[in-house]
Amino acid sequence: MLRAKPNRCNFFLPGCPARGITVRAGAGAVRAMIEATGLGKRFGPRHAVRDVTFSIGAGEIVGFLGPNGAGKTTTLRMLTGFLPPTSGEARVAGFDVVSQSMEVRSRIGYLPETVPVYRDLTVSAYLEFVGRLKGIARGEQARRIATVVDACGIGDVRGRRIGALSRGYRQRVGLAQALLNDPDVLFLDEPTVGLDPKQIVEIRELIKSLAGRRTVLLSTHILPEVNVLCRRVLIIHQGRLVADARPEDLRARGQGTLRIEVEARAPQDTLAALLARVAGVAAVDTVDINANGDARARVTAHDGDDPREAIVAALVAAGIGLRSMSVASASLEDVFLELVTREE
């Protein structure tokens, strides 16, 4: 993968090389593309990120999850050079994010939560401007712009002013600027926010196509997105890393607690009250009515208990007809909520 000679730059923009630094062709020899060791950030007395440690290998697409205020964006800003860490260290593509920040910036693409676009420019003018900031040679700019415009599906709005575009199209333009310098590492903060369902599928397919060729750290609130895109998940809560595993391993972790779907011919309140009294039932999570008018409930058992036979006996004793019963698989959402609640 060839890179253009660096240009002079007095602005910060990921992908913009420093004056006098030669951008080498890729970082394929670097085994871990993103490394954080004891990473922390404090704002006055408040700890936004505490002692976060992880390593991401070349070509991985990793989901970065957490509730609002958990420390996701702060962590991304430290990894991309926007914020200096208060403690610990981080390396991206083999370079320290503090002492070698310009080397890091030349090798990354970053789509922050707030899309970095100039609304008064047309899409083409903006991408040309970003190309100059990132030091892309004039003869290479047209090819790179054409590549990202096609990949991000913005060819039909190239000549339009960015301020006149929909939020979804502005998001696509932001992704295009992140990809413009052909980065080794891509940081994406909520990349599908504001997109319609068709656009979401297209952007997800684009991100999936990067697997193996680029390392991607994807911050998102949309858990099904992680199932589709990521083979590994990092979960952060209250500034601390609480999980680092494959999605299937996280779901398996939730299998220890039995969840049971019950459908019966009974009023909602009656079914909920009856199930709550059954030995081995820890909680009745949801109760609703299906299309046939039957009550449907989701039951969580106490750890190690299997109350299915007791549920059937209780329904029979109450004269309530059981329509169906099944064991519900733990979803990534279930495990996420369990981890977050446990930490709280």
N, C-alpha and C positions, 0 to 999 in steps of 0.2 A: 504494500500500500504506500504510494508515493505522496509526499506532502510538499506543499509550496514553500518557497523561501519566506522567512518572516518579514513583516513590514513593521514600520514604526507605529507605536500605539501608545497613547497617553490615557486611555480609558480602560476600565475593567470590563471585560466581557469574556466569559468562558470561551476558549478557543482562540483568544487573541494573544499571540506570542509576545514576549518581552524583547526590547531592543537589544540586539547583539546576541540573542540566544538562537542557536540553530535547532530547528525542530527536526528530530530524527524520524526515520520512517518506521512508525509503529513501536509497540512495546511488547512484541510477541514473546520475548525472552523472559518477561516478567510473569511469574506464575500467579501471584495474587495481584489482581488489578485494583482492588479496593481493600485497604486494611485500616482498621481503627483499633487502638490499644488504649484502654483506660480513658477514652475520650469524654471530656466533660465541658460544660459551659454554664457559667454562673452570671446572672444579671443582678448585681448587688447581692442581697441576701438570698435571692431565689435561684435554685438549681434547676435549669431547664433540661440539662442532660447530665447524667451521672455515670461515670465509669463504664462506658459502652465499649465493648470489644467484639469484633467480628472480622472475618476475612472472606472476600468474594473472589472466586477464580475467573480467569479469562473465559469469555463467552457465556457466562451465567446470566440469566434474567431472574432477579431476586425481588420479591415483594417486600415492601417496608410498610408495616401496618401499625396503627395505634389510634386511640381516640383523639379528638381535638385537644390540643395543648399537651400532647404526650411527649413532644420533642422531635417529631419527624422532620419538620422544616428546618429547625435549628441544626439538626445533625447534617442535613443536606447542605446547608449554607456553610458549615465548617468544612465539609469534604470538598466543596467547590471553591473555597477560598474567599467567600463573602464575609465570613466571620472567623476570627482567630479563636481557637479553643482556649479555655481557661486552664485545662489540665489534659494530660495524655497527649497522644499524637495520632496522626493519620497520614497514610500514604496512598496516592492514586497513581496507577501506572508506574509504580516504583519510586515516585518522587514525594518528598515531604510537602504537605499542603501549606506549611508556613515558610520554611526556608527555601523551598523550590517552587513557590506558588505559580510562577509564570510557566515553568515546565508543565505543571499540572494543568493549567488553563489551556495550554495549546493542545492538550490531548483529550479534552472533555467537551461534551455538549450538555447544556443544561436548560431544561424547560421549567422555570420556577412556577410557583402557584399563581402569581400574577404575571400574565404573559408579557414579555418585554418587547413591545412593538411601539413604533411611532405612528400615531393615527393619521397624521397629515401626509404621510408618504404613501405612494402606491406600493403594492406588494413587491413588484420588480425593483423599484428604487430602494426599498427597505432591505431586500436581500443583497443588492449590490453594495449598499452601505455596510451591512454586516460582513460581507465578504472582504471588503477592504480592511475593516477592523480586525478581522481574523487573519489577515496577512495572506489571503489566497491570491496567487498571481493572476494578473489581469487576463492572461490567455486561458487560465483554468476556470475563471469565475463563471463564464457562460455555461460550461459543461456541468459544473457543480450545481448551479442554480437550476438548470433544466432537470437534473437528476432529482433534487429534493422537491421541486414543484410537482413533478410527476408522481413521486412516491407519496406525497402528502395530499394529492388530489386538489391542488389549488390553481391548476392551469387556466380555468375559466374565469378566475378573478385576478390574474396577474396585473392587469392594467387598472384595477380599481383602488381607490383610496382605502387604507386599512380601517379608518374610522367609520366607513360606510358598510363594513362587513358585519355579518352576524358573529355572535360569540364563538360559535363552532368553527367558523372559518378563521377567526383570529387565533384560535387555539392551534389550528393547522399551520398557520403562518409561524407561530411560535415554535412548533415542532420542526418546521423546515429550517429555521435559523439554528436550532440545536444540532441538526444533522449536517449543516452546510460545510463544516470543516472536516467531514468524514472522521468523526472522533473514535478513539479506542473505547472510551467509557462514556455512557449516557446516563444522566440523572434526570428523571422525570417525576415532577410533583403534580399529581392529579391530572394526567394528560388527557383524559376523556371528559373532563368536566365541561358541561354546556353543549355537548355534541348530541345529535339526534341518534336514534338506534342504528341507522345505517352507517353513519359516520363512526360510531363507536366500534362497530364490527370492522370497518376498514382500518381504523387506527390500531386496533388490537392485532389485526393481521400484519400490519406494518411492523409493529413491535416484535411479534413472533418471528418475523423474517430476519430479525437482527440476531437471533440466538446463534451462538457459535462464532459470529463475526465481531460482535461487540459485547462488552459487559454492560448490563443495564440494571440500575437500581431504581425501582418503580414504587413511588409512594402513592397510596390510593386508599380511599374509604370504601371502595366497591369490592367486597370480598369475592364475589363470583369472578371478577376480573383476575384475581390472583389465581384462582383455579384454572382459568383458561391460559394464562401467560407464564406462570412462574413454577419452577420446580423446587423452589426453596422460599421460605418465609421468615422474615425477622419481625418480631412484635415488640414494640416499645410502649411502655406505660409509665407515666410519672417520671420520665427521663431515664428510666432503666430498661435494659433489654431483658424481656421476660421469656422469650422463646426464640429459637433458631433451629428450624427443622423443615423437612419437606411437608407440603400440605397433607399428603396422605398419612404421614406419621403423626401430624397434629390431630387429624380426625380419628386415628386409631387410639390416640391418647384419651379421647373423649368417650371411647367405647366402654370404659370401666363403669360408667354410670348409665344404667339402662333407661332408655326413653321409649315410651309405649304410646301408640296412637289407638284410641278407643272410640268406636262409633256405636251409639245405642239409641233406642227409641225412648227418649225421655226429654223433659225440658232441660235447658242448659243449666239452670241453677241446681236442679235436682241431681243431675249427673255430676256436677262439680263437687257438690257437698258430699255425695256418696263416695266418690273416688278419694277425696281428701281424708276420709276416715279409715281407708283400707290400710292394714298393716304393711309396711314396706314402702309406702308411697311418701316421697319427700315433698313433692309439690305438684299441683295441677297448673300447668303453665298457661294453656290457652283453651278456651271453650268457644265453639261457634256452631252454626247450623249449616248443614250441607244442602244441596239442591233438593233432596227428598224430604227435608224437614227434620232429619235426625240430628241429634246433638253429637258433636265430635270434639274430643278432648285430647290433649297431649299431657302425658304423665311422666314425671321424673322420679325414678326410684332412689331409695337410699343406696349409697355405695355398697355393692356386694349383694343387694337384695334383688329378687325377681318376683314381683307381686302379681304376676299374670293370673295364676290360679285363684288367688284371693280376690282379685277383681271380678273374675267370672262368678265365683261363689256369692259375692256381695250383690251383683246384678241379679242373679237368679233369686236370691232371698228377697230382694226388693220387687220382684216381678217385672223387671225391666229387660226387654229383649236386646240381646247383644247382636249388633249387625256385623261388626268386624273388629279385629284387634291385630296390630302388627308392631314389630319392633322398629323404631325409627333410627336410622343411622345418624350418628353425630355429624353435624355439618361443621365447616370451618367457622361459621358464625357462632355456633354453640361453644366451640373451643375458645375462640377469641373472647367471648363474653365471660366464660369461666375463668380464663387467665386474668382478665382485667378485674373481675370481681374479687378473685382471690387476692390480688395485689392490694386492692383497696381495703 
